[in-house]
Amino acid sequence: MERAALFDVDGTLVDTNHLHVTTWWEAFRQAGHQVPMHAIHRAVGLGSDDLVAHLLGDDRDKDRDEELSAAHKALYGQYFDRLPALRDAGRLLRRLDQDGWTVVLATSAGGAELSALRRAIDADDAIKATTSADDVEQGKPAAEPVEHALELAGVPAERAVFVGDTVWDMQAGSRAGVHCVGVLCGGIPRADLKEAGARAVYDDPAQLLASLADSPLA
């Protein structure tokens, strides 16, 4: 039977979480909001609209949400030509492809940002499909992004593993009924990932690759 390996991208395969923190912090600052970096870090992994709502609350001026997202996108876009893949990210995807897994990316990124992330990973030959925020109505922690990735893979939930770095990833995967694997390279503590549904947690793609034989991706 087919098996699917579903991957978040930011903080999981590409070392971008702290770039997102810095550029969101600057976007909020420019708009007159003082939002602590630690709070932004915990919100990374949500789609832009959900991240703004999560950090500023329901009593914010919602008419400025689009302006905030556009500012973040412009600031973050300055790094598109030098986004750093995490160690062995591309090798991990290729190894899983060689082992018969259908590899699908499930990310909040889209457009030019997603293209930049895929260039950083440099493993397009192993990636069968990608679902982005443009393809779903609700982002993580809703199950929809993972469910859409399963549809693209043509695999039932019980035959899939979702790898991510945030509690939002683990919650989305758990709600979709897939096996969840966490990685620490996004900066979220092991205990938080476990509590949110991770069956196993690894330092980064390199450690997961080295531990494949004993992992949920065995």
Phi and psi in degrees as GROMACS dihedral restraints (atoms count N, CA, C in turn):
[ dihedral_restraints ]
;  ai    aj    ak    al  type     phi  dphi    fc
    3     4     5     6     1   -65.7    20    10
    4     5     6     7     1   148.0    20    10
    6     7     8     9     1  -128.8    20    10
    7     8     9    10     1   146.5    20    10
    9    10    11    12     1  -120.7    20    10
   10    11    12    13     1   134.0    20    10
   12    13    14    15     1  -110.0    20    10
   13    14    15    16     1   109.5    20    10
   15    16    17    18     1  -101.0    20    10
   16    17    18    19     1   136.8    20    10
   18    19    20    21     1  -130.6    20    10
   19    20    21    22     1   130.2    20    10
   21    22    23    24     1   -67.0    20    10
   22    23    24    25     1   165.2    20    10
   24    25    26    27     1  -115.9    20    10
   25    26    27    28     1   -62.2    20    10
   27    28    29    30     1   -61.2    20    10
   28    29    30    31     1   122.6    20    10
   30    31    32    33     1    82.1    20    10
   31    32    33    34     1   -12.0    20    10
   33    34    35    36     1  -106.5    20    10
   34    35    36    37     1   -48.3    20    10
   36    37    38    39     1  -112.2    20    10
   37    38    39    40     1   -24.2    20    10
   39    40    41    42     1  -128.3    20    10
   40    41    42    43     1   137.6    20    10
   42    43    44    45     1   -85.3    20    10
   43    44    45    46     1    73.6    20    10
   45    46    47    48     1  -119.7    20    10
   46    47    48    49     1    -7.1    20    10
   48    49    50    51     1   -57.3    20    10
   49    50    51    52     1   -42.1    20    10
   51    52    53    54     1   -76.8    20    10
   52    53    54    55     1   -23.9    20    10
   54    55    56    57     1   -65.0    20    10
   55    56    57    58     1   -40.8    20    10
   57    58    59    60     1   -63.4    20    10
   58    59    60    61     1   -41.5    20    10
   60    61    62    63     1   -59.3    20    10
   61    62    63    64     1   -49.5    20    10
   63    64    65    66     1   -63.3    20    10
   64    65    66    67     1   -43.7    20    10
   66    67    68    69     1   -75.6    20    10
   67    68    69    70     1   -33.4    20    10
   69    70    71    72     1   -67.0    20    10
   70    71    72    73     1   -41.7    20    10
   72    73    74    75     1   -57.9    20    10
   73    74    75    76     1   -43.8    20    10
   75    76    77    78     1   -67.7    20    10
   76    77    78    79     1   -39.3    20    10
   78    79    80    81     1   -62.1    20    10
   79    80    81    82     1   -43.8    20    10
   81    82    83    84     1   -64.2    20    10
   82    83    84    85     1   -42.6    20    10
   84    85    86    87     1   -60.8    20    10
   85    86    87    88     1   -43.9    20    10
   87    88    89    90     1   -62.8    20    10
   88    89    90    91     1   -28.3    20    10
   90    91    92    93     1   -90.6    20    10
   91    92    93    94     1     3.2    20    10
   93    94    95    96     1    90.4    20    10
   94    95    96    97     1    15.7    20    10
   96    97    98    99     1  -106.4    20    10
   97    98    99   100     1   137.1    20    10
   99   100   101   102     1  -103.7    20    10
  100   101   102   103     1   100.2    20    10
  102   103   104   105     1  -116.7    20    10
  103   104   105   106     1   121.2    20    10
  105   106   107   108     1   -62.3    20    10
  106   107   108   109     1   143.2    20    10
  108   109   110   111     1   -61.1    20    10
  109   110   111   112     1   -35.0    20    10
  111   112   113   114     1   -64.7    20    10
  112   113   114   115     1   -34.1    20    10
  114   115   116   117     1   -70.5    20    10
  115   116   117   118     1   -39.3    20    10
  117   118   119   120     1   -63.1    20    10
  118   119   120   121     1   -42.4    20    10
  120   121   122   123     1   -58.0    20    10
  121   122   123   124     1   -41.6    20    10
  123   124   125   126     1   -69.1    20    10
  124   125   126   127     1   -20.9    20    10
  126   127   128   129     1   -93.1    20    10
  127   128   129   130     1   -14.4    20    10
  129   130   131   132     1   -58.8    20    10
  130   131   132   133     1   137.2    20    10
  132   133   134   135     1   112.2    20    10
  133   134   135   136     1   -22.4    20    10
  135   136   137   138     1   -78.3    20    10
  136   137   138   139     1   152.8    20    10
  138   139   140   141     1   -63.4    20    10
  139   140   141   142     1   161.7    20    10
  141   142   143   144     1   -55.1    20    10
  142   143   144   145     1   -48.2    20    10
  144   145   146   147     1   -62.1    20    10
  145   146   147   148     1   -42.9    20    10
  147   148   149   150     1   -69.6    20    10
  148   149   150   151     1   -35.5    20    10
  150   151   152   153     1   -64.6    20    10
  151   152   153   154     1   -45.3    20    10
  153   154   155   156     1   -61.6    20    10
  154   155   156   157     1   -45.8    20    10
  156   157   158   159     1   -63.0    20    10
  157   158   159   160     1   -41.0    20    10
  159   160   161   162     1   -63.2    20    10
  160   161   162   163     1   -39.7    20    10
  162   163   164   165     1   -87.6    20    10
  163   164   165   166     1   -30.7    20    10
  165   166   167   168     1  -104.1    20    10
  166   167   168   169     1   -15.6    20    10
  168   169   170   171     1    83.2    20    10
  169   170   171   172     1   173.2    20    10
  171   172   173   174     1   -74.7    20    10
  172   173   174   175     1   -17.9    20    10
  174   175   176   177     1   -90.6    20    10
  175   176   177   178     1     9.7    20    10
  177   178   179   180     1   -71.5    20    10
  178   179   180   181     1   169.4    20    10
  180   181   182   183     1   -82.0    20    10
  181   182   183   184     1    96.0    20    10
  183   184   185   186     1   -63.9    20    10
  184   185   186   187     1   -20.5    20    10
  186   187   188   189     1   -65.8    20    10
  187   188   189   190     1   -15.6    20    10
  189   190   191   192     1   -99.6    20    10
  190   191   192   193     1     1.6    20    10
  192   193   194   195     1   -58.8    20    10
  193   194   195   196     1   -45.5    20    10
  195   196   197   198     1   -64.1    20    10
  196   197   198   199     1   -36.9    20    10
  198   199   200   201     1   -63.2    20    10
  199   200   201   202     1   -42.3    20    10
  201   202   203   204     1   -63.4    20    10
  202   203   204   205     1   -45.6    20    10
  204   205   206   207     1   -63.3    20    10
  205   206   207   208     1   -39.9    20    10
  207   208   209   210     1   -65.7    20    10
  208   209   210   211     1   -38.5    20    10
  210   211   212   213     1   -64.8    20    10
  211   212   213   214     1   -44.7    20    10
  213   214   215   216     1   -60.9    20    10
  214   215   216   217     1   -45.0    20    10
  216   217   218   219     1   -60.6    20    10
  217   218   219   220     1   -42.3    20    10
  219   220   221   222     1   -66.3    20    10
  220   221   222   223     1   -42.6    20    10
  222   223   224   225     1   -66.5    20    10
  223   224   225   226     1   -44.3    20    10
  225   226   227   228     1   -69.0    20    10
  226   227   228   229     1   -31.9    20    10
  228   229   230   231     1   -61.1    20    10
  229   230   231   232     1   -20.7    20    10
  231   232   233   234     1   -63.7    20    10
  232   233   234   235     1   -17.8    20    10
  234   235   236   237     1  -101.8    20    10
  235   236   237   238     1     1.4    20    10
  237   238   239   240     1   -57.2    20    10
  238   239   240   241     1   -30.8    20    10
  240   241   242   243     1   -85.1    20    10
  241   242   243   244     1     1.6    20    10
  243   244   245   246     1  -145.9    20    10
  244   245   246   247     1    31.4    20    10
  246   247   248   249     1   -67.6    20    10
  247   248   249   250     1   130.5    20    10
  249   250   251   252     1   -94.4    20    10
  250   251   252   253     1   121.4    20    10
  252   253   254   255     1   -66.7    20    10
  253   254   255   256     1   145.7    20    10
  255   256   257   258     1   -73.5    20    10
  256   257   258   259     1   154.0    20    10
  258   259   260   261     1   -56.2    20    10
  259   260   261   262     1   127.5    20    10
  261   262   263   264     1    68.0    20    10
  262   263   264   265     1    16.2    20    10
  264   265   266   267     1   -60.5    20    10
  265   266   267   268     1   -49.8    20    10
  267   268   269   270     1   -64.2    20    10
  268   269   270   271     1   -40.6    20    10
  270   271   272   273     1   -62.4    20    10
  271   272   273   274     1   -38.3    20    10
  273   274   275   276     1   -62.7    20    10
  274   275   276   277     1   -46.1    20    10
  276   277   278   279     1   -64.0    20    10
  277   278   279   280     1   -40.9    20    10
  279   280   281   282     1   -66.5    20    10
  280   281   282   283     1   -38.8    20    10
  282   283   284   285     1   -64.1    20    10
  283   284   285   286     1   -43.5    20    10
  285   286   287   288     1   -64.5    20    10
  286   287   288   289     1   -40.8    20    10
  288   289   290   291     1   -60.1    20    10
  289   290   291   292     1   -44.5    20    10
  291   292   293   294     1   -63.9    20    10
  292   293   294   295     1   -31.1    20    10
  294   295   296   297     1   -83.3    20    10
  295   296   297   298     1     2.7    20    10
  297   298   299   300     1    97.3    20    10
  298   299   300   301     1     8.2    20    10
  300   301   302   303     1   -83.3    20    10
  301   302   303   304     1   144.0    20    10
  303   304   305   306     1   -89.1    20    10
  304   305   306   307     1   114.9    20    10
  306   307   308   309     1   -94.5    20    10
  307   308   309   310     1   123.8    20    10
  309   310   311   312     1  -131.3    20    10
  310   311   312   313     1   134.3    20    10
  312   313   314   315     1   -90.7    20    10
  313   314   315   316     1   136.1    20    10
  315   316   317   318     1  -127.3    20    10
  316   317   318   319     1   102.6    20    10
  318   319   320   321     1  -136.6    20    10
  319   320   321   322     1   158.4    20    10
  321   322   323   324     1   -82.3    20    10
  322   323   324   325     1   -13.4    20    10
  324   325   326   327     1   -74.8    20    10
  325   326   327   328     1   154.0    20    10
  327   328   329   330     1  -151.6    20    10
  328   329   330   331     1   173.8    20    10
  330   331   332   333     1    57.2    20    10
  331   332   333   334     1  -135.7    20    10
  333   334   335   336     1   -62.6    20    10
  334   335   336   337     1   -33.1    20    10
  336   337   338   339     1   -64.1    20    10
  337   338   339   340     1   -45.5    20    10
  339   340   341   342     1   -64.1    20    10
  340   341   342   343     1   -39.6    20    10
  342   343   344   345     1   -60.8    20    10
  343   344   345   346     1   -41.4    20    10
  345   346   347   348     1   -65.0    20    10
  346   347   348   349     1   -39.4    20    10
  348   349   350   351     1   -65.2    20    10
  349   350   351   352     1   -42.1    20    10
  351   352   353   354     1   -66.4    20    10
  352   353   354   355     1   -36.1    20    10
  354   355   356   357     1   -62.4    20    10
  355   356   357   358     1   -39.3    20    10
  357   358   359   360     1   -64.8    20    10
  358   359   360   361     1   -42.8    20    10
  360   361   362   363     1   -67.8    20    10
  361   362   363   364     1   -38.9    20    10
  363   364   365   366     1    57.4    20    10
  364   365   366   367     1    49.1    20    10
  366   367   368   369     1  -142.3    20    10
  367   368   369   370     1    38.2    20    10
  369   370   371   372     1   -59.4    20    10
  370   371   372   373     1   -28.1    20    10
  372   373   374   375     1   -65.2    20    10
  373   374   375   376     1   -21.1    20    10
  375   376   377   378     1   -99.5    20    10
  376   377   378   379     1   -13.8    20    10
  378   379   380   381     1   -92.6    20    10
  379   380   381   382     1   118.3    20    10
  381   382   383   384     1   -84.6    20    10
  382   383   384   385     1   -30.3    20    10
  384   385   386   387     1  -163.0    20    10
  385   386   387   388     1   163.7    20    10
  387   388   389   390     1  -140.2    20    10
  388   389   390   391     1   135.1    20    10
  390   391   392   393     1  -116.1    20    10
  391   392   393   394     1   135.8    20    10
  393   394   395   396     1  -125.2    20    10
  394   395   396   397     1  -179.1    20    10
  396   397   398   399     1   -60.5    20    10
  397   398   399   400     1   -24.3    20    10
  399   400   401   402     1   -70.2    20    10
  400   401   402   403     1   -16.3    20    10
  402   403   404   405     1   -98.7    20    10
  403   404   405   406     1    -6.0    20    10
  405   406   407   408     1  -132.7    20    10
  406   407   408   409     1   158.3    20    10
  408   409   410   411     1   -85.7    20    10
  409   410   411   412     1   -34.5    20    10
  411   412   413   414     1  -121.5    20    10
  412   413   414   415     1   130.1    20    10
  414   415   416   417     1   -87.2    20    10
  415   416   417   418     1   180.0    20    10
  417   418   419   420     1   -58.7    20    10
  418   419   420   421     1   142.7    20    10
  420   421   422   423     1   -88.0    20    10
  421   422   423   424     1     9.2    20    10
  423   424   425   426     1   -63.9    20    10
  424   425   426   427     1   156.7    20    10
  426   427   428   429     1   -76.1    20    10
  427   428   429   430     1   -16.2    20    10
  429   430   431   432     1   -55.2    20    10
  430   431   432   433     1   -44.4    20    10
  432   433   434   435     1   -59.8    20    10
  433   434   435   436     1   -39.2    20    10
  435   436   437   438     1   -72.5    20    10
  436   437   438   439     1   -40.0    20    10
  438   439   440   441     1   -62.6    20    10
  439   440   441   442     1   -39.4    20    10
  441   442   443   444     1   -66.5    20    10
  442   443   444   445     1   -38.7    20    10
  444   445   446   447     1   -61.9    20    10
  445   446   447   448     1   -38.2    20    10
  447   448   449   450     1   -63.6    20    10
  448   449   450   451     1   -40.4    20    10
  450   451   452   453     1   -62.1    20    10
  451   452   453   454     1   -43.0    20    10
  453   454   455   456     1   -64.3    20    10
  454   455   456   457     1   -35.4    20    10
  456   457   458   459     1   -78.3    20    10
  457   458   459   460     1   -22.6    20    10
  459   460   461   462     1    68.9    20    10
  460   461   462   463     1    36.5    20    10
  462   463   464   465     1  -129.8    20    10
  463   464   465   466     1   138.1    20    10
  465   466   467   468     1   -71.0    20    10
  466   467   468   469     1   158.7    20    10
  468   469   470   471     1   -56.6    20    10
  469   470   471   472     1   -37.9    20    10
  471   472   473   474     1   -70.2    20    10
  472   473   474   475     1    -9.2    20    10
  474   475   476   477     1  -108.0    20    10
  475   476   477   478     1    21.2    20    10
  477   478   479   480     1  -130.8    20    10
  478   479   480   481     1   152.5    20    10
  480   481   482   483     1  -127.0    20    10
  481   482   483   484     1   134.4    20    10
  483   484   485   486     1  -113.5    20    10
  484   485   486   487     1   124.8    20    10
  486   487   488   489     1  -107.8    20    10
  487   488   489   490     1   126.7    20    10
  489   490   491   492     1  -152.7    20    10
  490   491   492   493     1   175.2    20    10
  492   493   494   495     1  -119.1    20    10
  493   494   495   496     1    -2.5    20    10
  495   496   497   498     1  -122.4    20    10
  496   497   498   499     1   163.7    20    10
  498   499   500   501     1   -64.5    20    10
  499   500   501   502     1   -29.4    20    10
  501   502   503   504     1   -64.7    20    10
  502   503   504   505     1   -37.7    20    10
  504   505   506   507     1   -63.9    20    10
  505   506   507   508     1   -47.6    20    10
  507   508   509   510     1   -64.2    20    10
  508   509   510   511     1   -39.6    20    10
  510   511   512   513     1   -67.0    20    10
  511   512   513   514     1   -42.2    20    10
  513   514   515   516     1   -63.5    20    10
  514   515   516   517     1   -45.1    20    10
  516   517   518   519     1   -63.9    20    10
  517   518   519   520     1   -42.2    20    10
  519   520   521   522     1   -62.7    20    10
  520   521   522   523     1   -42.0    20    10
  522   523   524   525     1   -66.2    20    10
  523   524   525   526     1   -28.4    20    10
  525   526   527   528     1   -84.1    20    10
  526   527   528   529     1    -8.5    20    10
  528   529   530   531     1    84.2    20    10
  529   530   531   532     1    17.3    20    10
  531   532   533   534     1   -96.1    20    10
  532   533   534   535     1   165.1    20    10
  534   535   536   537     1   -76.9    20    10
  535   536   537   538     1   133.4    20    10
  537   538   539   540     1  -109.6    20    10
  538   539   540   541     1   137.1    20    10
  540   541   542   543     1  -125.2    20    10
  541   542   543   544     1   131.8    20    10
  543   544   545   546     1  -104.1    20    10
  544   545   546   547     1   153.4    20    10
  546   547   548   549     1  -127.9    20    10
  547   548   549   550     1   146.7    20    10
  549   550   551   552     1   -88.9    20    10
  550   551   552   553     1    -6.6    20    10
  552   553   554   555     1   -70.3    20    10
  553   554   555   556     1    -8.5    20    10
  555   556   557   558     1   -87.4    20    10
  556   557   558   559     1    -8.6    20    10
  558   559   560   561     1    96.8    20    10
  559   560   561   562     1     5.6    20    10
  561   562   563   564     1   -92.7    20    10
  562   563   564   565     1   135.5    20    10
  564   565   566   567     1   -62.3    20    10
  565   566   567   568     1   149.3    20    10
  567   568   569   570     1   -54.5    20    10
  568   569   570   571     1   -45.1    20    10
  570   571   572   573     1   -61.2    20    10
  571   572   573   574     1   -37.8    20    10
  573   574   575   576     1   -67.0    20    10
  574   575   576   577     1   -40.9    20    10
  576   577   578   579     1   -65.5    20    10
  577   578   579   580     1   -42.3    20    10
  579   580   581   582     1   -61.6    20    10
  580   581   582   583     1   -45.7    20    10
  582   583   584   585     1   -62.1    20    10
  583   584   585   586     1   -32.3    20    10
  585   586   587   588     1   -82.9    20    10
  586   587   588   589     1    -6.3    20    10
  588   589   590   591     1   128.2    20    10
  589   590   591   592     1     3.5    20    10
  591   592   593   594     1   -69.5    20    10
  592   593   594   595     1   128.7    20    10
  594   595   596   597     1   -78.5    20    10
  595   596   597   598     1   -30.5    20    10
  597   598   599   600     1  -148.6    20    10
  598   599   600   601     1   153.9    20    10
  600   601   602   603     1  -134.9    20    10
  601   602   603   604     1   134.5    20    10
  603   604   605   606     1  -124.4    20    10
  604   605   606   607     1   161.5    20    10
  606   607   608   609     1   -64.0    20    10
  607   608   609   610     1   -45.2    20    10
  609   610   611   612     1  -167.3    20    10
  610   611   612   613     1   179.2    20    10
  612   613   614   615     1   -57.8    20    10
  613   614   615   616     1   -34.4    20    10
  615   616   617   618     1   -63.0    20    10
  616   617   618   619     1   -44.1    20    10
  618   619   620   621     1   -69.1    20    10
  619   620   621   622     1   -36.6    20    10
  621   622   623   624     1   -63.5    20    10
  622   623   624   625     1   -43.1    20    10
  624   625   626   627     1   -59.8    20    10
  625   626   627   628     1   -44.8    20    10
  627   628   629   630     1   -69.2    20    10
  628   629   630   631     1   -20.0    20    10
  630   631   632   633     1  -110.3    20    10
  631   632   633   634     1    15.1    20    10
  633   634   635   636     1   -53.1    20    10
  634   635   636   637     1   -41.1    20    10
  636   637   638   639     1   -61.9    20    10
  637   638   639   640     1   -25.4    20    10
  639   640   641   642     1  -111.4    20    10
  640   641   642   643     1    15.7    20    10
  642   643   644   645     1  -105.6    20    10
  643   644   645   646     1   170.1    20    10
  645   646   647   648     1   -62.0    20    10
  646   647   648   649     1   -10.9    20    10
  648   649   650   651     1   -97.6    20    10
  649   650   651   652     1    17.1    20    10
